[in-house]
């Protein structure tokens, strides 16, 4: 098979001007990958800076409440900056250091990857520019605030649908202008080769830990592993720990939005709005129309609101190794509520998609079976988004009062 | 006749050729028609017809917005084929090429897209996000239909890469004058001279130079160093500002020495 391909998916559909940049990146990545000390440096950094290994929490109350399989939660929310995104950015940061570049750029949707990249840039002393759709800048002010406070420049993208995919296009436009001193820290397991493979490699730390932890706590492999799937990096991270165990069922949960039969969702593998395509430098299933124009997507979780999916997951889905499901916005809020009430754990809206499917399926399983839910991020720091999603009256009152106070000043 | 031979013949009559570009459906096909008419009347050698795409990654702000507005106006790939067919019939002295991103071609069906383009009288393709490594079948099918598959040189290309890429392309080579996206101005300096000399050494194919060329002076500087000047963003801006009628005088001004 051609390098950078996973079945029929992947590749590197890049403009010629980036040919040499990608050639250099591939060498840097392959050299690092072959070097055991690089991985050790990465693991040590994540232990010291980002609370790794993150715990695998037995959700006893939720398990009892549902009355089926034992539910374990992989706590990626406890990473520094609150999500699995930290794994990828710190890994790429080490790589940038090796390549001797001084500037990083990144796209961000909800702002998680932007905050993570800004944090990494501060720690490593890189100059940093974050591209973010204008609409997302307006929706995610708290994350913009932190990126700027961390020393990054946030550039609102005013083109296209002014969301994640447009931010990716804009980051590429920056990169073709300043590839000599700049590395593009792509945030998920998508884009041209070697990004899908490289990001998945950094995220594999999740699965490596989870596998050891479940065996230690449950005495054997889990029966099923659930992860939400936007671009697919957290899912790739946890799934890689179990890919070679054919009895472990891997379940990817996409954004069902307002329903898979409506036009307002972001499911590529479930439903019939996606088709094979080539955009943003790689081949995968894209939500697109008959002419090949990308469609607008919707999800309650900005991190899942994206037209494409990791080519590695498209392949695993096609081969039947990963089963795909979709969770609606409404189901997501119910699962989030139940998890908070029973476990005192607040998953991000993205991660709550994985909880939806696990909560649906756990009651049908027996007590000696175990499942793992990859909790990709924490919800409490997205209080503006989640309070808005719950349409919480007392929160609104607080915001109005605070606004009035600022108005008087 | 292949596009390569056609351009060689033209080069026996003038020192440098001209290629222009427009985004189909921006601001409308009716305006496109007027603009093309003026370009043809003033001796433009090649015209790139860009089929709009929602994610035009290699284009700068002006062409990007033109893509979006054309799509918002409802242009379809089918409309583009019908229009291109009409233009190729009406202006047989102009070499028309389709410029677009690979998803448009892929979604239509690679073989069908190439066959249809050949059938309606276009001369080739410019697909900036389809490098030769990913385009084996494309290159093969285009050659079969005698269609030019335009490849790119860039200032970041090594000599080795240039030779490799040129060996796989046909028609002419699109030499990107500098790093970055379309529409920003390029200074004509010693560095550019050195780059164009490297381009010339790497291939027998005619060299087209683009990205940010907007004046007669820019073109004069290219004479003897390249074979064709590419005017992209400048005409789009001109039509936005002064309307389609301004294109004729602008092109005439470029050709005059």
Interface residues (C-beta under 8 A of the other chain):
Chain A: X11 X12 X13 X14 X15 X16 X17 X18 X19 X20 X21 X159 X160 X165 X169 X172 X173 X176 X177 X178 X179 X275 X276 X277 X278 X279 X280 X281 X286 X288 X290 X291 X292 X293 X294
Chain B: X53 X54 X55 X56 X57 X58 X60 X61 X64 X65 X68 X71 X76 X77 X101 X102 X103 X104 X106 X107 X108 X128 X129 X130 X131 X133 X134 X151 X152 X153 X154 X155 X156 X157 X158 X161 X165 X176 X179 X180 X181
